[in-house]
Amino acid sequence: MQTSQNHHPLRVGVVGVSWAGQRAIEAFQAQPNVEVVAIADPDETRTSAVTTKYQIPYAYADYNDLVTRDDIDIVSVATPNFLHAPVALAALQNGKHVLTEKPMAGSLAEAEAMVQAAISAGRVLRVVFNHRQRGDVQVLKRYAETGALGRIYHAKGTWMRRSGIPGLGGWFTDKAKSGGGPLIDLGVHMLDMALHLMDEPEVTTVSAATYDEVASRGVGAWEGSRRLAQGSHFDVEDLATAFIRFQDGSTLLLEASWAIYGRSWDDFGVTLYGSEGGAEIKVVNYSYEDTLRIFTDTAGAPSVIAPRVTKGEGHIGVVREFLAIIHSGEWSAHVGREGLRRTQIIDACYRSAVEGREIALADLASQI
Ligand SMILES: NC(=O)c1ccc[n+]([C@@H]2O[C@H](COP(=O)([O-])OP(=O)(O)OC[C@H]3O[C@@H](n4cnc5c(N)ncnc54)[C@H](O)[C@@H]3O)[C@@H](O)[C@H]2O)c1
């Protein structure tokens, strides 16, 4: 066991300080005995606004200046996807613990390199899966753990946007920078939620298809002030669908879209089918109320339970768990393997879509 560094406040640097980076700053600042001491982002207008808003002493344009500071214990990464690996590697090599935004990396090879670096450095590496912290997910997780659903043999995870391409023409829609479209961006959240609720079954095969039927024509660019089009470059999918088989015989259907002619505006959810009961989380336009239904039998009659749930903690819960791991000193069990498993599955889905066949995870098995 390592000794934790909890004798002094843990000092944090955040790299990339747009929407996600600011959620990280707020989540670290919400914890006791933690200081956010530096940020790095080449956008000087943004760093200037963020240092003022959150009272952060140091700002850099180059993340190397942040990760080489001796007084920083933790680096939080919230850059575009293609920079997660280079920033995380630099931070780990400088002895920092790393919390990176989802998806873990833009490619499987990068995710493997990150895990290897965490092992070599003897530091914690963890990926932000904030939707798992929702109140409805936490209640359903506890319910499933009681065994009341029996064996969960099939599940669905979907995140469907009618019109929600994040910044058409920016890094999100450029495969070299993002690693993919809605599957790696939104689908990874639902994959995480389903695997978490199903108690991490081991994947054997995936079969997937991806489409670009509407988005590259500009249909489905995000409206209003959310994330406006910055151009027209689009070489990722606008819809992905995948069928995932697990070693225990259970299965998962995963679907994600940024742009589709369909009923959902921006809806996500998970459905679980168990041998003793079922459950559904359905989130419409990021709602937090009345999202969970549990299907059971009461005295032989089909019944529906609608638990009253709280909003949950999002990034604050992610950061609290991350800090608890650091304080525990049990770092070697937390070197990014959970994020790597999700990256392997997403990577296999994209391969399956390109090759038009089912892919066995064993064929991609990493040595890590
Ligand atoms: N967990 C969630 O709910 C959630 C939500 C949104 C985004 N994200 C993830 O967070 C990450 C960032 O997303 P975003 O929406 O904030 O993106 P964004 O494009 O709004 O912001 C990216 C920021 O990174 C900065 N950046 C670019 N190059 C950099 C470099 N070399 N060094 C430091 N900073 C650099 C940009 O200037 C910008 O400020 C992505 O990986 C995304 O998938 C997660």
The ligand as an SDF file (V2000), in Angstrom:
LIG
                    3D

 44 48  0  0  0  0  0  0  0  0999 V2000
  -18.6380   14.1220  -18.9380 N   0  0  0  0  0  0  0  0  0  0  0  0
  -19.4330   14.9100  -19.6220 C   0  0  0  0  0  0  0  0  0  0  0  0
  -20.6210   15.0100  -19.3750 O   0  0  0  0  0  0  0  0  0  0  0  0
  -18.8380   15.7200  -20.7450 C   0  0  0  0  0  0  0  0  0  0  0  0
  -19.5920   16.7440  -21.3380 C   0  0  0  0  0  0  0  0  0  0  0  0
  -19.0000   17.4880  -22.3510 C   0  0  0  0  0  0  0  0  0  0  0  0
  -17.7240   17.1790  -22.7820 C   0  0  0  0  0  0  0  0  0  0  0  0
  -17.0370   16.1460  -22.1950 N   0  0  0  0  0  0  0  0  0  0  0  0
  -15.6760   15.8000  -22.6440 C   0  0  0  0  0  0  0  0  0  0  0  0
  -14.7850   16.8130  -22.1860 O   0  0  0  0  0  0  0  0  0  0  0  0
  -13.7980   17.1030  -23.1640 C   0  0  0  0  0  0  0  0  0  0  0  0
  -13.8880   18.5680  -23.5410 C   0  0  0  0  0  0  0  0  0  0  0  0
  -15.1910   18.8360  -24.0030 O   0  0  0  0  0  0  0  0  0  0  0  0
  -15.7520   20.3410  -24.1120 P   0  0  0  0  0  0  0  0  0  0  0  0
  -17.1790   20.2000  -24.4640 O   0  0  0  0  0  0  0  0  0  0  0  0
  -15.3590   21.1240  -22.9120 O   0  0  0  0  0  0  0  0  0  0  0  0
  -14.9200   20.7860  -25.3970 O   0  0  0  0  0  0  0  0  0  0  0  0
  -14.5530   22.2450  -25.9320 P   0  0  0  0  0  0  0  0  0  0  0  0
  -14.1740   22.1080  -27.3490 O   0  0  0  0  0  0  0  0  0  0  0  0
  -15.6490   23.2000  -25.5750 O   0  0  0  0  0  0  0  0  0  0  0  0
  -13.3040   22.6410  -25.0540 O   0  0  0  0  0  0  0  0  0  0  0  0
  -12.0350   22.1000  -25.2060 C   0  0  0  0  0  0  0  0  0  0  0  0
  -11.0590   23.0490  -24.5230 C   0  0  0  0  0  0  0  0  0  0  0  0
   -9.7610   22.4640  -24.6320 O   0  0  0  0  0  0  0  0  0  0  0  0
   -8.8830   23.5070  -24.9990 C   0  0  0  0  0  0  0  0  0  0  0  0
   -7.6780   22.9900  -25.6410 N   0  0  0  0  0  0  0  0  0  0  0  0
   -7.4570   22.7240  -26.9500 C   0  0  0  0  0  0  0  0  0  0  0  0
   -6.1850   22.3510  -27.1280 N   0  0  0  0  0  0  0  0  0  0  0  0
   -5.5900   22.3790  -25.9130 C   0  0  0  0  0  0  0  0  0  0  0  0
   -4.2820   22.1030  -25.4460 C   0  0  0  0  0  0  0  0  0  0  0  0
   -3.2910   21.7480  -26.2840 N   0  0  0  0  0  0  0  0  0  0  0  0
   -4.0020   22.2300  -24.1270 N   0  0  0  0  0  0  0  0  0  0  0  0
   -4.9890   22.6160  -23.2660 C   0  0  0  0  0  0  0  0  0  0  0  0
   -6.2490   22.8970  -23.6580 N   0  0  0  0  0  0  0  0  0  0  0  0
   -6.5450   22.7700  -24.9500 C   0  0  0  0  0  0  0  0  0  0  0  0
   -9.6950   24.4080  -25.9090 C   0  0  0  0  0  0  0  0  0  0  0  0
   -9.1000   25.6930  -26.0590 O   0  0  0  0  0  0  0  0  0  0  0  0
  -11.0120   24.4350  -25.1550 C   0  0  0  0  0  0  0  0  0  0  0  0
  -11.0260   25.4430  -24.1810 O   0  0  0  0  0  0  0  0  0  0  0  0
  -14.0810   16.1330  -24.3120 C   0  0  0  0  0  0  0  0  0  0  0  0
  -13.2630   15.0120  -24.1930 O   0  0  0  0  0  0  0  0  0  0  0  0
  -15.5410   15.7560  -24.1450 C   0  0  0  0  0  0  0  0  0  0  0  0
  -15.8270   14.4480  -24.6210 O   0  0  0  0  0  0  0  0  0  0  0  0
  -17.5780   15.4360  -21.1830 C   0  0  0  0  0  0  0  0  0  0  0  0
  1  2  1  0
  2  3  2  0
  2  4  1  0
  4  5  1  0
  4 44  2  0
  5  6  2  0
  6  7  1  0
  7  8  2  0
  8  9  1  0
  8 44  1  0
  9 10  1  0
  9 42  1  0
 10 11  1  0
 11 12  1  0
 11 40  1  0
 12 13  1  0
 13 14  1  0
 14 15  2  0
 14 16  1  0
 14 17  1  0
 17 18  1  0
 18 19  2  0
 18 20  1  0
 18 21  1  0
 21 22  1  0
 22 23  1  0
 23 24  1  0
 23 38  1  0
 24 25  1  0
 25 26  1  0
 25 36  1  0
 26 27  1  0
 26 35  1  0
 27 28  2  0
 28 29  1  0
 29 30  1  0
 29 35  2  0
 30 31  1  0
 30 32  2  0
 32 33  1  0
 33 34  2  0
 34 35  1  0
 36 37  1  0
 36 38  1  0
 38 39  1  0
 40 41  1  0
 40 42  1  0
 42 43  1  0
M  CHG  2   8   1  16  -1
M  END
$$$$
